[in-house]
Amino acid sequence: MIKTILRVAGWLAVTILTAIVFVFTFVVVPTFFWAHEPLTLKTPQVVLIPQGAGVFDIAKLLVKSGVETDPYRPVVAVFFMKWHNKLKSGEYAFNFPMNHLDVWRKIVKGDVVHHFVTIVEGATIFDVAEVLDRSGIARKDEVIRLAKDKNFVNSLGFYDAPSLEGYLFPATYDFTKKDTAETALKRMVREFKRRFKSEWYQRARDMNLSLHQVITLASMVEKEAVKDEERAIIAGVFFNRLKIGMPLQSDPTAVYDLENFRGPVLKSHLTRPSPYNTYLIKGFPPGPICNPGIASIKAVLFPASVSYLYFVSDHRGSHRFSTTYEEHLRAIREIAASMNDGSGGKN
């Protein structure tokens, strides 16, 4: 009986040892050397790994894209490294110099492709939507729909705003394919709240202005001004007009609701019925006409003390400011004469 048990034990020991030697020789060692081999990629590849994809699914995707040539060795390596439960979804870029282990290490680390999106000062929600669409982060129509969704706007704390126009802070953002229209817009709003200093809320209250009014005026300054040193002067002009009940008469407001508008503002635009047209309405338009930067916001909170009621572009990046309408008309004529084409903008 004992001899039989010993023979069986010996047989099992030999079998196990043989299996270990076999696995080590024909699986572990080859996989080790394979893992450190450089990729045979001919061109850089970008692979999108969906949420919930397992190691086998990912291996097939990598083979299909040409990153890997064998769907089985990666699986062995990943299980051997105990990485099978650490693989992360997302968009990955694979290029030289990389070996097979680097590929899977990248997926474990979640080292996804980053898309840097720049929102410039003065961009509208339509411009923001266009940039996000081109970057592949979110569809243009979805961004615009969500930015105008009153429930979504309210959820972010802007109860008197018709949309998120004005509150999508101009900056460079780092997005990935995991981002959506919602996460992108929320991040821009979060940056706005971070950059709008806490003491500025009290400053607005001291000026009898709501946050919404501050940003609305700042958006108009943003669209009108070219030089930073003129922003506070333009803001001062707007406040002077408000004090005497004069329409704000800002050209960019007359074309704000014309999506994709490009080109000069014409007289026909200034007489076009629109709730934003400050030539036809008195006081503030319903909301901002773009997303202003810090310089324009500060210009509204700390406007220049001036007597001007009018300004006109000299078409060289500056403006001529006037106190009376007669001075304003003279400035327009002089600018038109200097340009030799009879043009001149009225503000």
C-alpha positions in Angstrom: 0.0 0.0 0.0 2.8 2.4 1.0 4.8 1.5 -2.1 1.7 2.2 -4.3 1.2 5.6 -2.7 4.9 6.4 -3.1 4.8 5.3 -6.8 1.7 7.5 -7.4 3.3 10.4 -5.5 6.4 10.0 -7.6 4.5 9.9 -10.8 2.5 13.1 -9.8 5.8 14.8 -8.8 7.4 14.0 -12.2 4.2 15.0 -14.0 4.0 18.3 -12.2 7.7 19.0 -12.7 7.4 18.1 -16.4 4.4 20.5 -16.7 6.3 23.3 -14.9 9.4 22.8 -17.2 7.1 22.7 -20.2 5.2 25.8 -19.3 8.5 27.6 -18.3 10.2 26.5 -21.5 7.5 26.9 -24.0 5.3 29.6 -22.5 7.0 31.8 -19.9 10.4 32.2 -21.5 9.1 32.9 -25.0 6.5 35.3 -23.6 9.2 37.1 -21.7 11.3 37.6 -24.7 8.3 38.4 -26.9 7.1 41.0 -24.3 10.4 42.9 -24.7 10.5 42.8 -28.5 9.9 46.1 -30.3 6.7 46.5 -32.1 6.6 45.9 -35.8 4.3 48.9 -36.4 4.8 50.6 -39.8 2.8 53.7 -38.9 1.5 55.1 -35.6 -1.9 53.8 -34.6 -4.7 55.1 -32.4 -7.0 52.6 -30.8 -10.2 53.3 -29.0 -10.9 50.8 -26.2 -14.5 50.8 -25.2 -15.8 50.7 -21.6 -16.0 47.2 -20.3 -13.7 45.6 -22.8 -11.8 42.6 -21.4 -8.3 41.4 -22.1 -9.4 39.2 -25.0 -11.4 42.0 -26.6 -8.5 44.4 -26.3 -6.1 41.9 -27.8 -8.3 41.5 -30.8 -8.6 45.3 -31.3 -4.8 45.6 -31.1 -4.4 42.9 -33.7 -7.0 44.4 -36.0 -5.2 47.8 -35.8 -1.8 46.2 -36.5 -0.3 47.0 -33.1 -0.2 43.4 -32.2 0.2 40.4 -34.5 -0.7 37.6 -32.1 -3.9 37.7 -30.0 -2.8 34.9 -27.6 0.6 35.9 -26.3 -0.6 39.3 -25.0 -3.3 37.5 -23.0 -0.7 35.2 -21.4 1.5 38.1 -20.6 -1.3 40.2 -19.1 -2.6 37.4 -16.9 1.0 36.5 -15.8 1.5 40.2 -14.8 -1.9 40.2 -13.0 -3.0 43.2 -15.1 -6.2 41.6 -16.5 -8.4 43.5 -13.9 -6.5 46.8 -14.3 -7.0 47.6 -18.0 -8.6 51.0 -18.6 -10.9 52.1 -21.5 -10.0 55.2 -23.6 -8.2 56.4 -26.7 -4.6 55.2 -26.9 -1.8 56.1 -29.3 0.9 53.6 -30.1 4.2 54.5 -31.8 7.9 53.7 -31.9 9.9 53.1 -29.8 7.7 50.7 -27.9 7.7 47.0 -27.1 4.7 44.7 -26.4 4.9 45.2 -22.7 4.9 49.0 -23.1 1.6 48.6 -25.0 -0.2 46.9 -22.2 1.5 49.0 -19.5 0.1 52.1 -21.2 -3.4 50.6 -21.0 -3.0 49.7 -17.4 -1.8 53.2 -16.5 -4.7 54.7 -18.5 -2.2 56.8 -20.5 -4.8 58.0 -23.0 -4.5 60.5 -25.8 -5.0 64.1 -24.6 -6.8 66.7 -26.8 -5.9 70.2 -25.9 -8.7 72.6 -26.8 -8.3 76.3 -26.8 -11.3 78.6 -26.3 -10.3 82.1 -27.3 -11.6 85.3 -25.6 -14.7 86.4 -27.4 -15.7 83.0 -28.5 -19.5 82.3 -28.5 -21.2 79.0 -27.6 -21.4 78.3 -31.3 -17.6 78.7 -31.6 -17.1 76.5 -28.5 -19.3 73.9 -30.0 -17.4 74.0 -33.3 -14.0 73.6 -31.5 -15.3 70.6 -29.5 -16.8 69.0 -32.5 -13.5 69.4 -34.5 -11.6 67.9 -31.6 -13.9 64.9 -31.6 -15.0 65.5 -28.0 -18.7 66.2 -28.5 -21.0 66.9 -31.4 -21.7 70.5 -32.2 -25.5 70.2 -32.0 -25.3 68.5 -28.6 -23.0 71.2 -27.1 -25.3 74.0 -28.3 -28.4 72.1 -27.1 -27.0 71.5 -23.6 -25.5 75.0 -23.3 -29.1 76.4 -23.9 -30.9 73.8 -21.7 -32.5 75.8 -18.9 -32.5 72.9 -16.5 -28.7 72.3 -17.1 -28.0 76.1 -16.8 -29.9 76.3 -13.6 -28.1 73.2 -12.2 -24.8 75.1 -12.5 -26.2 78.1 -10.5 -27.0 80.5 -13.3 -30.7 81.1 -12.7 -31.1 84.3 -14.6 -29.0 83.3 -17.6 -30.8 82.1 -20.8 -27.8 80.0 -21.6 -24.2 79.3 -20.6 -23.0 82.1 -23.0 -20.5 84.2 -21.0 -19.7 81.5 -18.5 -17.5 79.2 -20.6 -14.2 80.6 -19.6 -11.6 81.2 -22.4 -8.6 79.0 -21.7 -6.8 75.9 -22.9 -8.4 72.7 -21.7 -7.1 69.1 -21.6 -9.8 66.7 -22.7 -9.9 63.0 -23.5 -12.3 60.8 -25.5 -14.0 60.0 -22.1 -15.2 63.6 -22.0 -18.7 64.5 -23.2 -20.5 67.7 -24.0 -21.7 67.8 -20.4 -18.3 67.2 -18.8 -16.6 69.7 -21.1 -19.1 72.5 -20.4 -19.0 71.8 -16.7 -15.2 72.1 -16.7 -15.4 75.5 -18.5 -18.0 76.8 -16.0 -15.8 75.5 -13.1 -12.9 77.4 -14.5 -15.1 80.6 -14.8 -16.0 80.2 -11.1 -12.4 79.7 -10.1 -11.2 82.7 -12.0 -13.9 85.1 -10.9 -12.5 86.4 -7.7 -14.6 86.2 -4.5 -14.2 89.9 -3.8 -15.6 90.8 -7.3 -19.1 89.6 -6.2 -19.1 92.3 -3.5 -17.8 94.8 -6.0 -20.7 94.0 -8.4 -23.2 94.4 -5.5 -21.6 97.8 -4.6 -22.2 98.8 -8.3 -25.8 97.5 -8.1 -25.0 95.0 -10.7 -25.9 91.3 -10.8 -23.2 88.8 -11.9 -25.3 88.3 -15.1 -25.2 92.0 -15.9 -21.4 92.2 -15.2 -20.7 89.3 -17.7 -23.2 90.7 -20.2 -21.4 94.1 -20.3 -18.0 92.3 -20.2 -19.0 90.3 -23.3 -19.9 93.5 -25.1 -16.5 95.1 -24.1 -14.8 91.9 -25.3 -16.4 92.2 -28.7 -15.8 95.9 -29.1 -12.2 96.3 -27.7 -9.0 95.4 -29.4 -6.5 97.1 -27.2 -6.5 96.2 -23.5 -6.0 99.9 -22.5 -9.3 100.8 -24.1 -11.4 98.2 -22.4 -12.1 100.2 -19.2 -12.8 103.3 -21.4 -15.4 101.4 -23.5 -16.9 100.1 -20.2 -17.1 103.7 -19.0 -18.9 104.7 -22.1 -21.5 102.0 -21.6 -22.1 103.0 -18.0 -22.5 106.6 -19.1 -25.2 105.6 -21.6 -27.0 103.5 -19.0 -27.0 106.5 -16.6 -28.9 108.8 -19.0 -31.2 106.1 -20.4 -29.4 106.0 -23.8 -29.4 102.7 -25.7 -26.1 100.9 -25.4 -25.8 100.8 -29.2 -23.2 98.1 -29.4 -22.9 96.8 -33.0 -22.0 93.2 -32.1 -25.3 92.7 -30.2 -27.2 93.3 -33.4 -25.7 90.2 -35.0 -25.2 87.9 -32.0 -28.2 85.6 -32.8 -27.1 85.2 -36.4 -25.2 81.9 -36.2 -21.9 81.8 -38.1 -22.0 85.6 -38.8 -18.8 86.9 -40.3 -18.0 90.2 -41.8 -18.9 93.9 -41.1 -22.0 95.0 -39.3 -24.2 96.8 -41.7 -27.0 99.4 -41.2 -29.5 96.7 -42.1 -28.2 94.7 -39.1 -28.7 97.7 -36.8 -32.4 97.9 -37.7 -33.0 94.2 -37.6 -35.5 93.2 -34.8 -33.7 91.1 -32.2 -34.0 90.9 -28.4 -30.2 91.4 -28.4 -30.1 94.4 -30.7 -29.1 97.2 -28.3 -29.9 99.8 -31.0 -33.6 98.9 -30.7 -33.8 98.0 -27.0 -32.8 100.0 -23.9 -30.7 98.6 -21.1 -29.1 95.2 -21.1 -29.7 92.5 -23.7 -31.0 89.2 -22.4 -27.5 87.9 -21.8 -23.9 87.9 -22.8 -23.0 87.8 -26.5 -19.7 85.9 -26.1 -17.4 84.5 -23.4 -15.3 87.4 -22.1 -11.8 87.1 -20.7 -10.6 88.5 -17.3 -9.5 91.8 -18.8 -13.0 92.6 -20.0 -14.6 91.5 -16.8 -12.2 93.7 -14.8 -12.9 96.6 -17.2 -16.6 96.4 -16.2 -16.0 96.1 -12.5 -13.4 98.9 -12.6 -14.5 101.2 -15.5 -12.6 104.3 -16.4 -14.2 107.6 -15.2 -14.7 109.4 -18.5 -17.3 111.8 -20.0 -17.5 110.0 -23.3 -20.8 108.8 -24.8 -19.5 107.7 -28.2 -16.7 105.8 -29.8 -15.8 104.7 -33.3 -13.3 102.3 -34.6 -10.4 103.8 -36.6 -10.0 100.4 -38.3 -6.4 100.1 -37.1 -7.2 98.5 -33.7 -8.0 101.7 -31.8 -11.1 103.9 -31.3 -11.8 107.6 -31.3 -13.9 108.6 -28.2 -16.2 111.6 -28.1 -18.4 113.4 -25.6 -20.9 114.9 -27.9 -22.7 113.6 -31.0 -21.2 116.4 -33.1 -17.7 115.3 -32.1 -18.6 111.8 -32.9 -19.8 112.6 -36.4 -16.6 114.6 -37.0 -14.5 111.6 -35.9 -16.4 109.4 -38.3 -15.8 111.8 -41.2 -12.1 112.1 -40.4 -11.6 108.4 -40.2 -13.6 107.9 -43.4 -11.5 110.5 -45.1 -8.2 108.9 -43.9 -9.4 105.5 -45.3 -10.4 107.1 -48.6 -13.4 104.8 -49.0 -16.1 106.6 -47.1 -16.5 103.8 -44.5 -16.8 104.3 -40.7 -18.4 102.4 -37.9 -20.9 103.9 -35.6 -21.0 103.1 -31.9 
